[in-house]
Structures are given as C-alpha cells and as structure tokens.
Amino acid sequence: MNNLIKVLAPIFFVAAFSSCAETVFRPMPAPNPWADDYRAVSSIDNNDKWGTYNVHDPAVCLVGDTFYMYSTDAIFVDTAAHTRMRPKGFVQMRKSADLVNWQFAGWAFPEIPAEAVEWVRSNNNGHGAHNVWAPYMVDMHDGTFHLYYCVSAFGRNSSYIGLAEAPSPLGPWKHVAPAVKTNSDAPTNAIDPSVITTSDGRCFMHYGSYFGGLNCLELNPATGLPTVEGDLGSKTASRANYKRDNIEAPEIIFNPDNGFYYLFLSYDPLMTTYNVRVGLSRSAEGPFTDMHGRQLADSTENFPILTAPYRFEGHSGWVGTGHCGVFTDADGNFFMAHQGRLASAPDMMVLHVRRMFFTSDGWPMVSPERYTAVRERFFKTADLEGEWEIMRLFEPRADRSGSASALLSKSDLLDGDGNSSQRFTLCSNGKIEPGEGSWHFDSGKQTLSIAFGDDRIDDIAVFAGHDWEREHDTALLTGLDRSGRALWGKRVK
C-alpha cells in the first residue's frame, strides 16, 4: 500500500491544527431539499410524493427545457407498517426542470406487453415476467419517442428487450416490436439497453449482464430495431467469473469536447456492493479500454472506479450506488444519475444526481455529493485553506463465500474498505496535516494537486456544491488517483 493510500485510508479522526490560517470562504448553512428516509410516503397511494424516492436503474433525457426520467418499478415496502403494494402500472416516469425537484409523472404501461410476457414465460417454465426493468428513452427528433424496456425472470437470461413508441416523452406508449430476445441457450442476456446515434447517423445498442457480459449491436436508425433480425451483436465487456463477479447496466455516451465514447458499467450485486466503472473508445462499437490500457472485453478487473458504497460523517452511508444514466444539460454539462440505497435501510432507493467532470486526459470523475444547483463559484487558493473530509473509493469487499446477491451488513460494506472519510487540513503554507503532504491549487483551471512524497494526484476538480450530511453549501473536490480509484472530498470548516 503506497503512502498516499495509507494517509487517505479512513482509520481515525484528526482535528484541525492551529498552524493553518483563517479562510476566506467557509461553508454556509443550507437545508437539504428532501429527507433520505422516505418510509412515511412510501406507499403506492403516495406516488405523487415519490419525487426522488423509489428510483432504481434511472435513465434521463433532456427534451426541450425538461428532463425526463424513466426507471424500474422497484418499490420500497415498509414491512413494519404492513404496507401492501398493488402496482398501478409499469415503468416509472418523472420530470424535472432543474435536476433537483422531480415530479412523479405516472407509469408508461398499464400492463406488461403481452408479447414480452409470453416470450419470458414460455422460455422459463411459465415463470417470471412480473415487472418491467431498466427502461431507456430515445428522442427521435421527428416528433416521436422510443422507449426500450426489459422483461425477464430474475436470475435467468430468458429475457426480452421491447420497443414502444409515443408522440410525447410521457406517452401514451404503444408496444411496437421486440428488439432483442434471449433464452437459456443464448450467450448473453437481453436486458439493460443503452442507445447512441453517431455523428454519421449510425445507431448502436449496448446491453447485457453477467450472462456472457455486455454486447453491442447495430440498430436501424429509422426503426430503432436491429439492422439484422435476431442479431445479438458482439461482446464489449466481461468479467472472469459471472456467477461471483457481476457485470451489467451498460451506459454509452459521447463527449464532443474530446471525441471519446464512454462505456459505463456496473460491477457486483445491486443492493450492496454495486459500483460503477468506465472505459473509453474512439468508436461507439469499441473496443473499450480502461485507465491502464486493458480492454473491457478481456475479463480483467477494470478501472477507474467512479462510485462505490461510501460514508461521510453524520450519516449511515450509501450502498448499491450503481446502474447509472449519464446525460447532459442544455449547456453541455455532464451529469450521472444512479440509485443509492441507505446503508441502514438498503431496501430504500433514493435518486442520486451528480455533476461529472473530466480529467485532462479524458477520464470522467463524479461529484462526492448529490446535485442541488448551488450557484457556481470561482475559488481562490485561500478559499480552500481549512478542514476537509476526504476519502478514497476502494472497490468494495465482496462476499466470496456465498452467492453474489447475498446481503452484507453495514459494517461489511463500509468499515475497513477505505470508503469512509478522514479529516485533513489544507494549510496556508501548502502543507497537509496530518502527514507529510502538500497541496497546490491552480485557480485558472480550478484544479487541485495533492502529493505525499512521490504519490501525487493531479487534475482534481474543485467546485461549489452541497454537503448533504451537514446541510451546508461548500467546496467539493473529485479526482482519480493513478490506480484509477476515485478521490472525494468536501470542505467542512
């Protein structure tokens, strides 16, 4: 373990030292826009209050001046209150003007399309097809909208990605045709679609899960269906042991500022150690490589790691931080949306939207805190002098003795994994206390460098944001170390 990782590992609490100068900028009190525990409004009859609650597998698309979100119908059931859930529909829809306040806008389907139910059950001994998962909406820019949706049997690859169409982002949605179908004989799994159209008009779908990894296939840009009927595409990402080392939830995007396509993917079980990795390519089809030049399709452990279970002071922490949707606002700023599950109550699923930044060599990094539209601020060096909570996001420790989906305790998920914060002070003399570290801020680029001996992290983005745990607006930082592990921090004093 190198010195920088040792110093930033969450071992103990350290108070600020008196050698550090007074700061110009200090965190300012600001209330959170919502509470994280939503059991009081979790019942189906309170769906108009769900807003950021009961969000799982989100996909977001900006249409005009409104953001639309589509998500899996996973719903928290308060067993203590013996709440009964009777579905009112399938595929949750939401809308927002600011990415902070979300309005629940109903369900896309009154019932699961019959063709999808028939396919799954006929290939799974009459079982499965009780819900609709992982929707993905595409604006066709001709007055019509496509919605891809998934029907499956849990833990099986008897699955169906269907295509529906509507004249508006909120429907009414009409089933059109199957896009991809798989059964137990297939080398992959028809689930978790993400679609992209390239500048030359070609269209591709990335999809799949740990049944054979992730695939990419070409679509007819006019119909939204495969150019070759029955085509399953080719592999873009995989892991060595699918039963133990889950991989799923591809998300494909393009960054016009640097010319890279990015394939985001989620590792490990969705309710516990879920975490997001990413690879890049000059082609929408791949091959995609990670930060160390390894191909995602080669069954290696890939980096960087962008999100993982974590905990700041004053909160039980978050687990299940995966299955992301990545999108831009009207100004071209990138954001990531994903589920977050309370470590103290992991059946609760809360929407996390995070700002996304890119290093100078093109790697994405995401905010340590959820987005609340805090006014942007130009920081000076003196503004960063003070006490910070900083953590390193190590890959979670998985349960290797049981099934991949086994629930782990809060201590198993967070204690000792490196994903809890430690206090550090950035001093006016350029030193970091405790330890023998130093820091330098480039106010022109608004980026920070931190070094402990030869261990150095550059290109750390510094920006204004919200401290959810303390209910303050403050300075935040996010970066990537040389191994590809995220560095997160927030100014606390």
Beta strands, then each sheet from edge to edge (+ up, - down):
strand 1: 28-29
strand 2: 59-63
strand 3: 66-71
strand 4: 90-96
strand 5: 102-109
strand 6: 133-139
strand 7: 145-151
strand 8: 159-166
strand 9: 174-182
strand 10: 194-197
strand 11: 203-209
strand 12: 213-219
strand 13: 234-237
strand 14: 247-255
strand 15: 260-267
strand 16: 275-281
strand 17: 305-307
strand 18: 318-319
strand 19: 325-328
strand 20: 334-342
strand 21: 345-358
strand 22: 364-366
strand 23: 386-392
strand 24: 422-426
strand 25: 431-433
strand 26: 437-442
strand 27: 447-452
strand 28: 455-467
strand 29: 472-480
strand 30: 486-491
sheet 1: 1+ 29- 28+ 27- 26+ 25- 24+ 23- 30+
sheet 2: 2+ 3- 4+ 5-
sheet 3: 6+ 7- 8+ 9-
sheet 4: 10+ 11- 12+ 13-
sheet 5: 14+ 15- 16+ 17-
sheet 6: 18+ 20- 19+
sheet 7: 18+ 20- 21+ 22-
end
